[in-house]
């Protein structure tokens, strides 16, 4: 049985790589039983998108500063 530490690690890793079928199945079973990990799994995609957007904004701002805008 997967614990919360293993589940949150896989949830995070799923943003960077495809999980194997056994990983997906174990994670799905855990998330069905654990409301904390379920909530985490719903928040991670949002946080990932927000971080990517922030990085893009930072790059754009750096380019503007370099260009003297």
Secondary structure, 3 states (H helix, E strand, C coil): CCCHHHHHHHHHHCCCCCCCHHHHHHHHHHHHHCHHHHHHHHHHHHHHHHHHHHHHHHHHHHHHHHCCC
